[in-house]
Amino acid sequence: MKLQSQRKPDVLNKLVKHILSSLDELQCCNPADDFIIGQRYAYVDCLELLQLFTRCIDFDIEKRYPLE
């Protein structure tokens, strides 16, 4: 069980990195596309939840990825 609990932070950190990478990719997409807007909202919402459980997000998410 100890090995499994050690993997949780690693998985969460990898998930955060993946979401951040995906959000960065969406920065250059058409901001008027409803699908893109929906993706950004979903990713930002996920990051805000993950921020409660991890220490790897030490910035204001909505300032870095504003939802207009």
All heavy atoms as TSV, in Angstrom:
chain	resi	resn	atom	element	x	y	z
A	1	MET	N	N	0.811	-1.202	0.000
A	1	MET	CA	C	0.000	0.000	0.000
A	1	MET	C	C	0.855	1.268	0.000
A	1	MET	O	O	0.459	2.261	-0.561
A	1	MET	CB	C	-0.932	0.024	1.211
A	1	MET	CG	C	-2.130	-0.843	1.050
A	1	MET	SD	S	-3.076	-0.285	-0.368
A	1	MET	CE	C	-4.672	-0.318	0.260
A	2	LYS	N	N	2.013	1.228	0.628
A	2	LYS	CA	C	2.847	2.416	0.704
A	2	LYS	C	C	3.324	2.840	-0.680
A	2	LYS	O	O	3.344	4.022	-1.001
A	2	LYS	CB	C	4.029	2.169	1.617
A	2	LYS	CG	C	4.828	3.415	1.882
A	2	LYS	CD	C	5.883	3.182	2.912
A	2	LYS	CE	C	6.607	4.473	3.184
A	2	LYS	NZ	N	7.571	4.374	4.230
A	3	LEU	N	N	3.682	1.882	-1.523
A	3	LEU	CA	C	4.122	2.200	-2.876
A	3	LEU	C	C	3.012	2.900	-3.653
A	3	LEU	O	O	3.252	3.872	-4.351
A	3	LEU	CB	C	4.574	0.932	-3.609
A	3	LEU	CG	C	5.048	1.112	-5.044
A	3	LEU	CD1	C	6.283	2.008	-5.068
A	3	LEU	CD2	C	5.375	-0.231	-5.655
A	4	GLN	N	N	1.795	2.414	-3.497
A	4	GLN	CA	C	0.664	3.015	-4.204
A	4	GLN	C	C	0.429	4.454	-3.732
A	4	GLN	O	O	0.168	5.334	-4.530
A	4	GLN	CB	C	-0.596	2.192	-3.989
A	4	GLN	CG	C	-1.779	2.689	-4.798
A	4	GLN	CD	C	-3.003	1.825	-4.614
A	4	GLN	OE1	O	-3.049	0.965	-3.741
A	4	GLN	NE2	N	-4.001	2.050	-5.433
A	5	SER	N	N	0.561	4.722	-2.445
A	5	SER	CA	C	0.339	6.077	-1.954
A	5	SER	C	C	1.454	7.021	-2.391
A	5	SER	O	O	1.248	8.219	-2.516
A	5	SER	CB	C	0.206	6.079	-0.426
A	5	SER	OG	O	1.424	5.700	0.169
A	6	GLN	N	N	2.643	6.505	-2.650
A	6	GLN	CA	C	3.733	7.334	-3.143
A	6	GLN	C	C	3.517	7.727	-4.604
A	6	GLN	O	O	4.027	8.740	-5.054
A	6	GLN	CB	C	5.070	6.610	-3.007
A	6	GLN	CG	C	5.534	6.479	-1.584
A	6	GLN	CD	C	6.803	5.640	-1.464
A	6	GLN	OE1	O	7.177	4.933	-2.392
A	6	GLN	NE2	N	7.438	5.713	-0.316
A	7	ARG	N	N	2.779	6.947	-5.331
A	7	ARG	CA	C	2.529	7.227	-6.745
A	7	ARG	C	C	1.479	8.313	-6.948
A	7	ARG	O	O	1.463	8.966	-7.984
A	7	ARG	CB	C	2.074	5.958	-7.468
A	7	ARG	CG	C	3.168	4.961	-7.644
A	7	ARG	CD	C	2.680	3.788	-8.435
A	7	ARG	NE	N	3.706	2.780	-8.550
A	7	ARG	CZ	C	3.492	1.555	-8.944
A	7	ARG	NH1	N	2.274	1.163	-9.258
A	7	ARG	NH2	N	4.477	0.690	-9.028
A	8	LYS	N	N	0.604	8.516	-5.976
A	8	LYS	CA	C	-0.474	9.499	-6.134
A	8	LYS	C	C	0.049	10.895	-6.436
A	8	LYS	O	O	-0.418	11.521	-7.381
A	8	LYS	CB	C	-1.379	9.499	-4.901
A	8	LYS	CG	C	-2.257	8.291	-4.812
A	8	LYS	CD	C	-3.118	8.317	-3.577
A	8	LYS	CE	C	-3.907	7.030	-3.462
A	8	LYS	NZ	N	-4.703	6.996	-2.237
A	9	PRO	N	N	0.995	11.424	-5.657
A	9	PRO	CA	C	1.490	12.771	-6.010
A	9	PRO	C	C	2.116	12.823	-7.394
A	9	PRO	O	O	1.957	13.812	-8.113
A	9	PRO	CB	C	2.530	13.069	-4.926
A	9	PRO	CG	C	2.175	12.177	-3.796
A	9	PRO	CD	C	1.573	10.955	-4.418
A	10	ASP	N	N	2.805	11.761	-7.782
A	10	ASP	CA	C	3.423	11.729	-9.105
A	10	ASP	C	C	2.364	11.760	-10.199
A	10	ASP	O	O	2.499	12.487	-11.184
A	10	ASP	CB	C	4.297	10.476	-9.228
A	10	ASP	CG	C	5.123	10.481	-10.487
A	10	ASP	OD1	O	5.704	11.540	-10.819
A	10	ASP	OD2	O	5.194	9.427	-11.154
A	11	VAL	N	N	1.298	11.017	-10.030
A	11	VAL	CA	C	0.216	10.996	-11.010
A	11	VAL	C	C	-0.461	12.366	-11.069
A	11	VAL	O	O	-0.737	12.884	-12.154
A	11	VAL	CB	C	-0.812	9.889	-10.676
A	11	VAL	CG1	C	-2.065	10.024	-11.518
A	11	VAL	CG2	C	-0.194	8.515	-10.853
A	12	LEU	N	N	-0.697	12.962	-9.915
A	12	LEU	CA	C	-1.324	14.281	-9.896
A	12	LEU	C	C	-0.438	15.330	-10.554
A	12	LEU	O	O	-0.920	16.176	-11.303
A	12	LEU	CB	C	-1.656	14.698	-8.462
A	12	LEU	CG	C	-2.793	13.938	-7.796
A	12	LEU	CD1	C	-2.944	14.373	-6.343
A	12	LEU	CD2	C	-4.095	14.115	-8.543
A	13	ASN	N	N	0.852	15.270	-10.304
A	13	ASN	CA	C	1.782	16.214	-10.929
A	13	ASN	C	C	1.804	16.044	-12.447
A	13	ASN	O	O	1.822	17.037	-13.186
A	13	ASN	CB	C	3.189	16.052	-10.368
A	13	ASN	CG	C	3.302	16.571	-8.961
A	13	ASN	OD1	O	2.536	17.418	-8.529
A	13	ASN	ND2	N	4.266	16.053	-8.225
A	14	LYS	N	N	1.788	14.810	-12.914
A	14	LYS	CA	C	1.763	14.561	-14.358
A	14	LYS	C	C	0.456	15.048	-14.973
A	14	LYS	O	O	0.451	15.588	-16.085
A	14	LYS	CB	C	1.970	13.076	-14.650
A	14	LYS	CG	C	3.393	12.628	-14.411
A	14	LYS	CD	C	3.575	11.168	-14.720
A	14	LYS	CE	C	5.023	10.766	-14.447
A	14	LYS	NZ	N	5.288	9.374	-14.753
A	15	LEU	N	N	-0.635	14.872	-14.255
A	15	LEU	CA	C	-1.931	15.343	-14.741
A	15	LEU	C	C	-1.937	16.867	-14.848
A	15	LEU	O	O	-2.392	17.427	-15.853
A	15	LEU	CB	C	-3.051	14.872	-13.816
A	15	LEU	CG	C	-4.459	15.298	-14.175
A	15	LEU	CD1	C	-4.850	14.814	-15.569
A	15	LEU	CD2	C	-5.442	14.784	-13.139
A	16	VAL	N	N	-1.399	17.542	-13.850
A	16	VAL	CA	C	-1.315	19.001	-13.870
A	16	VAL	C	C	-0.473	19.457	-15.056
A	16	VAL	O	O	-0.861	20.373	-15.791
A	16	VAL	CB	C	-0.751	19.542	-12.540
A	16	VAL	CG1	C	-0.364	21.004	-12.660
A	16	VAL	CG2	C	-1.753	19.343	-11.417
A	17	LYS	N	N	0.676	18.821	-15.270
A	17	LYS	CA	C	1.532	19.194	-16.396
A	17	LYS	C	C	0.824	19.000	-17.730
A	17	LYS	O	O	0.943	19.825	-18.635
A	17	LYS	CB	C	2.832	18.382	-16.369
A	17	LYS	CG	C	3.775	18.833	-15.284
A	17	LYS	CD	C	5.029	18.008	-15.287
A	17	LYS	CE	C	5.930	18.424	-14.137
A	17	LYS	NZ	N	7.170	17.647	-14.089
A	18	HIS	N	N	0.056	17.920	-17.846
A	18	HIS	CA	C	-0.682	17.659	-19.087
A	18	HIS	C	C	-1.750	18.733	-19.318
A	18	HIS	O	O	-1.899	19.248	-20.441
A	18	HIS	CB	C	-1.322	16.272	-19.036
A	18	HIS	CG	C	-2.184	15.985	-20.223
A	18	HIS	ND1	N	-1.665	15.682	-21.455
A	18	HIS	CD2	C	-3.532	15.995	-20.367
A	18	HIS	CE1	C	-2.653	15.500	-22.315
A	18	HIS	NE2	N	-3.788	15.692	-21.680
A	19	ILE	N	N	-2.479	19.083	-18.280
A	19	ILE	CA	C	-3.522	20.101	-18.412
A	19	ILE	C	C	-2.908	21.452	-18.763
A	19	ILE	O	O	-3.423	22.174	-19.625
A	19	ILE	CB	C	-4.374	20.177	-17.128
A	19	ILE	CG1	C	-5.187	18.885	-16.968
A	19	ILE	CG2	C	-5.303	21.390	-17.167
A	19	ILE	CD1	C	-5.910	18.769	-15.641
A	20	LEU	N	N	-1.802	21.803	-18.116
A	20	LEU	CA	C	-1.130	23.073	-18.420
A	20	LEU	C	C	-0.650	23.101	-19.868
A	20	LEU	O	O	-0.799	24.113	-20.562
A	20	LEU	CB	C	0.040	23.307	-17.470
A	20	LEU	CG	C	-0.336	23.633	-16.027
A	20	LEU	CD1	C	0.909	23.639	-15.158
A	20	LEU	CD2	C	-1.073	24.945	-15.941
A	21	SER	N	N	-0.121	21.989	-20.324
A	21	SER	CA	C	0.336	21.902	-21.711
A	21	SER	C	C	-0.838	22.067	-22.679
A	21	SER	O	O	-0.744	22.781	-23.686
A	21	SER	CB	C	1.035	20.563	-21.939
A	21	SER	OG	O	1.336	20.373	-23.278
A	22	SER	N	N	-1.943	21.431	-22.362
A	22	SER	CA	C	-3.134	21.530	-23.215
A	22	SER	C	C	-3.671	22.952	-23.243
A	22	SER	O	O	-4.066	23.459	-24.297
A	22	SER	CB	C	-4.222	20.572	-22.715
A	22	SER	OG	O	-3.780	19.238	-22.820
A	23	LEU	N	N	-3.682	23.617	-22.087
A	23	LEU	CA	C	-4.132	25.007	-22.044
A	23	LEU	C	C	-3.212	25.915	-22.847
A	23	LEU	O	O	-3.678	26.830	-23.539
A	23	LEU	CB	C	-4.218	25.498	-20.597
A	23	LEU	CG	C	-5.522	25.208	-19.876
A	23	LEU	CD1	C	-5.379	25.464	-18.389
A	23	LEU	CD2	C	-6.657	26.018	-20.457
A	24	ASP	N	N	-1.915	25.664	-22.768
A	24	ASP	CA	C	-0.966	26.462	-23.550
A	24	ASP	C	C	-1.205	26.282	-25.045
A	24	ASP	O	O	-1.123	27.244	-25.811
A	24	ASP	CB	C	0.474	26.101	-23.186
A	24	ASP	CG	C	0.863	26.613	-21.811
A	24	ASP	OD1	O	0.230	27.570	-21.323
A	24	ASP	OD2	O	1.803	26.052	-21.229
A	25	GLU	N	N	-1.528	25.069	-25.466
A	25	GLU	CA	C	-1.820	24.815	-26.877
A	25	GLU	C	C	-3.082	25.554	-27.320
A	25	GLU	O	O	-3.167	26.013	-28.459
A	25	GLU	CB	C	-1.991	23.323	-27.130
A	25	GLU	CG	C	-0.707	22.538	-27.094
A	25	GLU	CD	C	-0.932	21.048	-27.317
A	25	GLU	OE1	O	-2.009	20.650	-27.807
A	25	GLU	OE2	O	-0.013	20.279	-26.982
A	26	LEU	N	N	-4.058	25.669	-26.429
A	26	LEU	CA	C	-5.317	26.333	-26.774
A	26	LEU	C	C	-5.177	27.849	-26.872
A	26	LEU	O	O	-6.053	28.507	-27.428
A	26	LEU	CB	C	-6.397	25.988	-25.744
A	26	LEU	CG	C	-6.895	24.546	-25.753
A	26	LEU	CD1	C	-7.868	24.319	-24.603
A	26	LEU	CD2	C	-7.550	24.196	-27.077
A	27	GLN	N	N	-4.086	28.403	-26.361
A	27	GLN	CA	C	-3.881	29.844	-26.402
A	27	GLN	C	C	-3.840	30.366	-27.839
A	27	GLN	O	O	-4.247	31.484	-28.096
A	27	GLN	CB	C	-2.585	30.246	-25.683
A	27	GLN	CG	C	-2.589	29.967	-24.196
A	27	GLN	CD	C	-3.470	30.903	-23.408
A	27	GLN	OE1	O	-4.671	30.964	-23.607
A	27	GLN	NE2	N	-2.869	31.626	-22.502
A	28	CYS	N	N	-3.352	29.574	-28.766
A	28	CYS	CA	C	-3.223	30.049	-30.147
A	28	CYS	C	C	-4.437	29.696	-31.009
A	28	CYS	O	O	-4.478	30.042	-32.178
A	28	CYS	CB	C	-1.950	29.482	-30.777
A	28	CYS	SG	S	-1.968	27.696	-30.949
A	29	CYS	N	N	-5.424	29.040	-30.428
A	29	CYS	CA	C	-6.625	28.659	-31.190
A	29	CYS	C	C	-7.627	29.802	-31.235
A	29	CYS	O	O	-7.520	30.766	-30.487
A	29	CYS	CB	C	-7.274	27.439	-30.550
A	29	CYS	SG	S	-6.255	25.953	-30.629
A	30	ASN	N	N	-8.600	29.662	-32.104
A	30	ASN	CA	C	-9.650	30.660	-32.275
A	30	ASN	C	C	-10.440	30.819	-30.973
A	30	ASN	O	O	-11.159	29.911	-30.566
A	30	ASN	CB	C	-10.587	30.229	-33.405
A	30	ASN	CG	C	-11.678	31.233	-33.671
A	30	ASN	OD1	O	-11.745	32.279	-33.057
A	30	ASN	ND2	N	-12.553	30.892	-34.603
A	31	PRO	N	N	-10.323	31.980	-30.312
A	31	PRO	CA	C	-11.007	32.161	-29.035
A	31	PRO	C	C	-12.531	32.287	-29.154
A	31	PRO	O	O	-13.227	32.246	-28.158
A	31	PRO	CB	C	-10.404	33.464	-28.496
A	31	PRO	CG	C	-9.923	34.189	-29.682
A	31	PRO	CD	C	-9.539	33.146	-30.692
A	32	ALA	N	N	-13.039	32.422	-30.363
A	32	ALA	CA	C	-14.484	32.535	-30.553
A	32	ALA	C	C	-15.148	31.176	-30.774
A	32	ALA	O	O	-16.369	31.078	-30.808
A	32	ALA	CB	C	-14.785	33.449	-31.726
A	33	ASP	N	N	-14.365	30.130	-30.909
A	33	ASP	CA	C	-14.881	28.780	-31.136
A	33	ASP	C	C	-15.462	28.242	-29.821
A	33	ASP	O	O	-14.768	28.148	-28.814
A	33	ASP	CB	C	-13.739	27.887	-31.630
A	33	ASP	CG	C	-14.185	26.484	-31.997
A	33	ASP	OD1	O	-15.194	26.002	-31.437
A	33	ASP	OD2	O	-13.520	25.868	-32.829
A	34	ASP	N	N	-16.749	27.889	-29.841
A	34	ASP	CA	C	-17.412	27.419	-28.622
A	34	ASP	C	C	-16.754	26.165	-28.041
A	34	ASP	O	O	-16.695	25.995	-26.823
A	34	ASP	CB	C	-18.888	27.135	-28.888
A	34	ASP	CG	C	-19.706	28.403	-29.041
A	34	ASP	OD1	O	-19.240	29.471	-28.586
A	34	ASP	OD2	O	-20.812	28.332	-29.618
A	35	PHE	N	N	-16.271	25.292	-28.897
A	35	PHE	CA	C	-15.610	24.073	-28.418
A	35	PHE	C	C	-14.323	24.421	-27.675
A	35	PHE	O	O	-14.044	23.878	-26.603
A	35	PHE	CB	C	-15.322	23.125	-29.585
A	35	PHE	CG	C	-14.739	21.814	-29.145
A	35	PHE	CD1	C	-15.529	20.853	-28.547
A	35	PHE	CD2	C	-13.386	21.548	-29.331
A	35	PHE	CE1	C	-14.991	19.639	-28.131
A	35	PHE	CE2	C	-12.835	20.343	-28.919
A	35	PHE	CZ	C	-13.644	19.387	-28.317
A	36	ILE	N	N	-13.545	25.344	-28.221
A	36	ILE	CA	C	-12.299	25.782	-27.583
A	36	ILE	C	C	-12.603	26.440	-26.244
A	36	ILE	O	O	-11.930	26.188	-25.240
A	36	ILE	CB	C	-11.506	26.745	-28.499
A	36	ILE	CG1	C	-11.152	26.073	-29.827
A	36	ILE	CG2	C	-10.273	27.278	-27.793
A	36	ILE	CD1	C	-10.271	24.860	-29.718
A	37	ILE	N	N	-13.619	27.286	-26.211
A	37	ILE	CA	C	-14.013	27.947	-24.968
A	37	ILE	C	C	-14.406	26.906	-23.921
A	37	ILE	O	O	-14.001	27.003	-22.760
A	37	ILE	CB	C	-15.172	28.934	-25.225
A	37	ILE	CG1	C	-14.697	30.097	-26.087
A	37	ILE	CG2	C	-15.767	29.435	-23.912
A	37	ILE	CD1	C	-15.812	30.979	-26.615
A	38	GLY	N	N	-15.165	25.909	-24.330
A	38	GLY	CA	C	-15.575	24.841	-23.414
A	38	GLY	C	C	-14.386	24.064	-22.872
A	38	GLY	O	O	-14.348	23.720	-21.687
A	39	GLN	N	N	-13.425	23.786	-23.746
A	39	GLN	CA	C	-12.221	23.086	-23.301
A	39	GLN	C	C	-11.467	23.911	-22.272
A	39	GLN	O	O	-11.016	23.388	-21.255
A	39	GLN	CB	C	-11.296	22.797	-24.482
A	39	GLN	CG	C	-11.696	21.608	-25.310
A	39	GLN	CD	C	-10.640	21.319	-26.365
A	39	GLN	OE1	O	-10.271	22.198	-27.137
A	39	GLN	NE2	N	-10.163	20.101	-26.390
A	40	ARG	N	N	-11.318	25.202	-22.544
A	40	ARG	CA	C	-10.591	26.072	-21.605
A	40	ARG	C	C	-11.281	26.108	-20.253
A	40	ARG	O	O	-10.630	26.014	-19.212
A	40	ARG	CB	C	-10.449	27.477	-22.184
A	40	ARG	CG	C	-9.495	27.497	-23.377
A	40	ARG	CD	C	-9.281	28.870	-23.912
A	40	ARG	NE	N	-8.495	29.631	-22.954
A	40	ARG	CZ	C	-8.462	30.956	-22.919
A	40	ARG	NH1	N	-9.167	31.653	-23.773
A	40	ARG	NH2	N	-7.724	31.579	-22.030
A	41	TYR	N	N	-12.606	26.247	-20.240
A	41	TYR	CA	C	-13.348	26.251	-18.980
A	41	TYR	C	C	-13.136	24.936	-18.222
A	41	TYR	O	O	-12.921	24.943	-17.011
A	41	TYR	CB	C	-14.840	26.481	-19.219
A	41	TYR	CG	C	-15.238	27.930	-19.241
A	41	TYR	CD1	C	-15.268	28.647	-20.427
A	41	TYR	CD2	C	-15.578	28.593	-18.071
A	41	TYR	CE1	C	-15.626	29.981	-20.456
A	41	TYR	CE2	C	-15.943	29.934	-18.079
A	41	TYR	CZ	C	-15.962	30.619	-19.278
A	41	TYR	OH	O	-16.318	31.939	-19.291
A	42	ALA	N	N	-13.211	23.826	-18.936
A	42	ALA	CA	C	-13.052	22.520	-18.292
A	42	ALA	C	C	-11.649	22.350	-17.720
A	42	ALA	O	O	-11.485	21.892	-16.577
A	42	ALA	CB	C	-13.355	21.405	-19.299
A	43	TYR	N	N	-10.634	22.716	-18.484
A	43	TYR	CA	C	-9.255	22.586	-18.006
A	43	TYR	C	C	-8.991	23.496	-16.799
A	43	TYR	O	O	-8.374	23.072	-15.820
A	43	TYR	CB	C	-8.253	22.898	-19.117
A	43	TYR	CG	C	-8.074	21.797	-20.122
A	43	TYR	CD1	C	-7.985	22.088	-21.477
A	43	TYR	CD2	C	-7.944	20.474	-19.737
A	43	TYR	CE1	C	-7.800	21.085	-22.419
A	43	TYR	CE2	C	-7.761	19.470	-20.660
A	43	TYR	CZ	C	-7.688	19.779	-22.002
A	43	TYR	OH	O	-7.495	18.780	-22.929
A	44	VAL	N	N	-9.470	24.728	-16.867
A	44	VAL	CA	C	-9.259	25.653	-15.750
A	44	VAL	C	C	-9.987	25.146	-14.507
A	44	VAL	O	O	-9.448	25.187	-13.393
A	44	VAL	CB	C	-9.702	27.091	-16.124
A	44	VAL	CG1	C	-9.791	27.980	-14.899
A	44	VAL	CG2	C	-8.744	27.680	-17.141
A	45	ASP	N	N	-11.179	24.629	-14.675
A	45	ASP	CA	C	-11.932	24.072	-13.550
A	45	ASP	C	C	-11.184	22.890	-12.927
A	45	ASP	O	O	-11.077	22.788	-11.701
A	45	ASP	CB	C	-13.325	23.650	-14.015
A	45	ASP	CG	C	-14.285	23.423	-12.874
A	45	ASP	OD1	O	-14.202	24.159	-11.865
A	45	ASP	OD2	O	-15.139	22.518	-12.979
A	46	CYS	N	N	-10.655	22.018	-13.775
A	46	CYS	CA	C	-9.874	20.878	-13.274
A	46	CYS	C	C	-8.630	21.357	-12.521
A	46	CYS	O	O	-8.304	20.823	-11.451
A	46	CYS	CB	C	-9.451	19.961	-14.418
A	46	CYS	SG	S	-10.803	19.003	-15.102
A	47	LEU	N	N	-7.942	22.349	-13.063
A	47	LEU	CA	C	-6.752	22.880	-12.389
A	47	LEU	C	C	-7.097	23.460	-11.024
A	47	LEU	O	O	-6.354	23.284	-10.055
A	47	LEU	CB	C	-6.086	23.956	-13.238
A	47	LEU	CG	C	-5.169	23.498	-14.346
A	47	LEU	CD1	C	-4.587	24.702	-15.065
A	47	LEU	CD2	C	-4.052	22.617	-13.819
A	48	GLU	N	N	-8.223	24.159	-10.948
A	48	GLU	CA	C	-8.614	24.739	-9.664
A	48	GLU	C	C	-8.899	23.646	-8.633
A	48	GLU	O	O	-8.556	23.794	-7.461
A	48	GLU	CB	C	-9.812	25.666	-9.845
A	48	GLU	CG	C	-9.427	26.956	-10.554
A	48	GLU	CD	C	-10.602	27.848	-10.882
A	48	GLU	OE1	O	-11.758	27.379	-10.895
A	48	GLU	OE2	O	-10.356	29.044	-11.143
A	49	LEU	N	N	-9.489	22.552	-9.053
A	49	LEU	CA	C	-9.690	21.421	-8.143
A	49	LEU	C	C	-8.369	20.784	-7.747
A	49	LEU	O	O	-8.130	20.485	-6.574
A	49	LEU	CB	C	-10.600	20.365	-8.782
A	49	LEU	CG	C	-12.076	20.671	-8.797
A	49	LEU	CD1	C	-12.826	19.645	-9.640
A	49	LEU	CD2	C	-12.623	20.685	-7.389
A	50	LEU	N	N	-7.496	20.580	-8.723
A	50	LEU	CA	C	-6.201	19.975	-8.433
A	50	LEU	C	C	-5.342	20.864	-7.541
A	50	LEU	O	O	-4.514	20.369	-6.780
A	50	LEU	CB	C	-5.468	19.650	-9.732
A	50	LEU	CG	C	-6.032	18.478	-10.514
A	50	LEU	CD1	C	-5.451	18.445	-11.913
A	50	LEU	CD2	C	-5.754	17.175	-9.790
A	51	GLN	N	N	-5.564	22.160	-7.618
A	51	GLN	CA	C	-4.803	23.083	-6.781
A	51	GLN	C	C	-5.073	22.818	-5.293
A	51	GLN	O	O	-4.213	23.033	-4.456
A	51	GLN	CB	C	-5.154	24.519	-7.143
A	51	GLN	CG	C	-4.225	25.548	-6.543
A	51	GLN	CD	C	-4.476	26.932	-7.104
A	51	GLN	OE1	O	-5.625	27.301	-7.342
A	51	GLN	NE2	N	-3.424	27.678	-7.324
A	52	LEU	N	N	-6.250	22.315	-5.001
A	52	LEU	CA	C	-6.586	21.979	-3.612
A	52	LEU	C	C	-5.801	20.766	-3.108
A	52	LEU	O	O	-5.582	20.630	-1.903
A	52	LEU	CB	C	-8.084	21.692	-3.485
A	52	LEU	CG	C	-9.031	22.828	-3.837
A	52	LEU	CD1	C	-10.463	22.321	-3.831
A	52	LEU	CD2	C	-8.863	23.980	-2.876
A	53	PHE	N	N	-5.404	19.876	-4.008
A	53	PHE	CA	C	-4.777	18.621	-3.619
A	53	PHE	C	C	-3.277	18.546	-3.874
A	53	PHE	O	O	-2.622	17.621	-3.412
A	53	PHE	CB	C	-5.447	17.445	-4.353
A	53	PHE	CG	C	-6.911	17.352	-4.103
A	53	PHE	CD1	C	-7.826	17.659	-5.101
A	53	PHE	CD2	C	-7.392	16.981	-2.866
A	53	PHE	CE1	C	-9.187	17.579	-4.862
A	53	PHE	CE2	C	-8.760	16.905	-2.618
A	53	PHE	CZ	C	-9.654	17.208	-3.626
A	54	THR	N	N	-2.749	19.466	-4.643
A	54	THR	CA	C	-1.322	19.418	-4.968
A	54	THR	C	C	-0.658	20.731	-4.596
A	54	THR	O	O	-1.323	21.743	-4.416
A	54	THR	CB	C	-1.085	19.176	-6.472
A	54	THR	OG1	O	-1.559	20.297	-7.201
A	54	THR	CG2	C	-1.765	17.912	-6.954
A	55	ARG	N	N	0.631	20.693	-4.523
A	55	ARG	CA	C	1.381	21.911	-4.232
A	55	ARG	C	C	2.140	22.396	-5.462
A	55	ARG	O	O	2.932	23.322	-5.379
A	55	ARG	CB	C	2.355	21.647	-3.095
A	55	ARG	CG	C	1.639	21.362	-1.805
A	55	ARG	CD	C	2.587	21.334	-0.639
A	55	ARG	NE	N	1.841	21.166	0.590
A	55	ARG	CZ	C	2.019	20.182	1.419
A	55	ARG	NH1	N	2.926	19.268	1.190
A	55	ARG	NH2	N	1.297	20.095	2.516
A	56	CYS	N	N	1.891	21.770	-6.599
A	56	CYS	CA	C	2.644	22.131	-7.799
A	56	CYS	C	C	2.006	23.280	-8.582
A	56	CYS	O	O	2.565	23.733	-9.565
A	56	CYS	CB	C	2.855	20.911	-8.686
A	56	CYS	SG	S	1.353	20.220	-9.336
A	57	ILE	N	N	0.850	23.764	-8.145
A	57	ILE	CA	C	0.205	24.895	-8.801
A	57	ILE	C	C	0.287	26.067	-7.824
A	57	ILE	O	O	-0.503	26.179	-6.896
A	57	ILE	CB	C	-1.266	24.593	-9.150
A	57	ILE	CG1	C	-1.369	23.346	-10.011
A	57	ILE	CG2	C	-1.897	25.787	-9.862
A	57	ILE	CD1	C	-2.786	22.860	-10.234
A	58	ASP	N	N	1.267	26.921	-8.050
A	58	ASP	CA	C	1.501	28.024	-7.112
A	58	ASP	C	C	1.301	29.379	-7.774
A	58	ASP	O	O	2.046	30.318	-7.537
A	58	ASP	CB	C	2.887	27.910	-6.502
A	58	ASP	CG	C	3.985	27.980	-7.543
A	58	ASP	OD1	O	3.673	27.918	-8.748
A	58	ASP	OD2	O	5.155	28.103	-7.164
A	59	PHE	N	N	0.288	29.473	-8.624
A	59	PHE	CA	C	-0.024	30.724	-9.301
A	59	PHE	C	C	-1.531	30.870	-9.388
A	59	PHE	O	O	-2.269	29.906	-9.168
A	59	PHE	CB	C	0.612	30.771	-10.696
A	59	PHE	CG	C	0.204	29.631	-11.585
A	59	PHE	CD1	C	-0.937	29.706	-12.368
A	59	PHE	CD2	C	0.966	28.472	-11.645
A	59	PHE	CE1	C	-1.321	28.655	-13.190
A	59	PHE	CE2	C	0.599	27.425	-12.462
A	59	PHE	CZ	C	-0.549	27.511	-13.237
A	60	ASP	N	N	-1.986	32.072	-9.692
A	60	ASP	CA	C	-3.412	32.331	-9.864
A	60	ASP	C	C	-3.812	31.830	-11.253
A	60	ASP	O	O	-3.427	32.417	-12.276
A	60	ASP	CB	C	-3.694	33.821	-9.713
A	60	ASP	CG	C	-5.173	34.129	-9.720
A	60	ASP	OD1	O	-5.981	33.307	-10.205
A	60	ASP	OD2	O	-5.545	35.215	-9.234
A	61	ILE	N	N	-4.545	30.768	-11.282
A	61	ILE	CA	C	-4.889	30.090	-12.537
A	61	ILE	C	C	-5.665	31.015	-13.473
A	61	ILE	O	O	-5.375	31.091	-14.664
A	61	ILE	CB	C	-5.690	28.805	-12.244
A	61	ILE	CG1	C	-4.825	27.821	-11.454
A	61	ILE	CG2	C	-6.200	28.178	-13.529
A	61	ILE	CD1	C	-5.591	26.684	-10.824
A	62	GLU	N	N	-6.645	31.724	-12.950
A	62	GLU	CA	C	-7.481	32.562	-13.815
A	62	GLU	C	C	-6.753	33.812	-14.303
A	62	GLU	O	O	-7.176	34.415	-15.281
A	62	GLU	CB	C	-8.788	32.901	-13.123
A	62	GLU	CG	C	-9.684	31.674	-13.041
A	62	GLU	CD	C	-11.111	31.998	-12.668
A	62	GLU	OE1	O	-11.569	33.123	-12.935
A	62	GLU	OE2	O	-11.764	31.118	-12.110
A	63	LYS	N	N	-5.671	34.208	-13.641
A	63	LYS	CA	C	-4.865	35.307	-14.185
A	63	LYS	C	C	-3.997	34.817	-15.331
A	63	LYS	O	O	-3.791	35.519	-16.308
A	63	LYS	CB	C	-3.984	35.913	-13.089
A	63	LYS	CG	C	-4.718	36.846	-12.183
A	63	LYS	CD	C	-3.779	37.544	-11.239
A	63	LYS	CE	C	-4.540	38.497	-10.344
A	63	LYS	NZ	N	-3.644	39.175	-9.406
A	64	ARG	N	N	-3.488	33.606	-15.196
A	64	ARG	CA	C	-2.641	33.040	-16.249
A	64	ARG	C	C	-3.466	32.587	-17.449
A	64	ARG	O	O	-3.042	32.706	-18.599
A	64	ARG	CB	C	-1.831	31.873	-15.683
A	64	ARG	CG	C	-0.833	31.306	-16.644
A	64	ARG	CD	C	0.107	30.390	-15.927
A	64	ARG	NE	N	0.946	29.650	-16.831
A	64	ARG	CZ	C	1.798	28.719	-16.461
A	64	ARG	NH1	N	1.961	28.434	-15.185
A	64	ARG	NH2	N	2.514	28.070	-17.340
A	65	TYR	N	N	-4.641	32.037	-17.164
A	65	TYR	CA	C	-5.554	31.555	-18.221
A	65	TYR	C	C	-6.914	32.211	-18.030
A	65	TYR	O	O	-7.856	31.582	-17.525
A	65	TYR	CB	C	-5.675	30.028	-18.178
A	65	TYR	CG	C	-4.375	29.327	-18.343
A	65	TYR	CD1	C	-3.695	28.787	-17.245
A	65	TYR	CD2	C	-3.770	29.201	-19.585
A	65	TYR	CE1	C	-2.481	28.142	-17.381
A	65	TYR	CE2	C	-2.552	28.565	-19.737
A	65	TYR	CZ	C	-1.917	28.041	-18.634
A	65	TYR	OH	O	-0.718	27.404	-18.792
A	66	PRO	N	N	-7.050	33.476	-18.398
A	66	PRO	CA	C	-8.317	34.187	-18.152
A	66	PRO	C	C	-9.459	33.598	-18.957
A	66	PRO	O	O	-9.308	33.215	-20.108
A	66	PRO	CB	C	-8.012	35.618	-18.586
A	66	PRO	CG	C	-6.808	35.537	-19.443
A	66	PRO	CD	C	-6.063	34.292	-19.080
A	67	LEU	N	N	-10.594	33.516	-18.303
A	67	LEU	CA	C	-11.815	33.053	-18.954
A	67	LEU	C	C	-12.674	34.283	-19.230
A	67	LEU	O	O	-13.250	34.865	-18.344
A	67	LEU	CB	C	-12.565	32.069	-18.057
A	67	LEU	CG	C	-11.778	30.821	-17.691
A	67	LEU	CD1	C	-12.530	30.004	-16.666
A	67	LEU	CD2	C	-11.480	29.998	-18.928
A	68	GLU	N	N	-12.729	34.665	-20.470
A	68	GLU	CA	C	-13.403	35.912	-20.854
A	68	GLU	C	C	-14.866	35.716	-21.025
A	68	GLU	O	O	-15.402	34.791	-21.378
A	68	GLU	CB	C	-12.768	36.444	-22.119
A	68	GLU	CG	C	-11.307	36.716	-21.865
A	68	GLU	CD	C	-10.505	36.874	-23.137
A	68	GLU	OE1	O	-10.926	37.689	-23.982
A	68	GLU	OE2	O	-9.496	36.212	-23.253
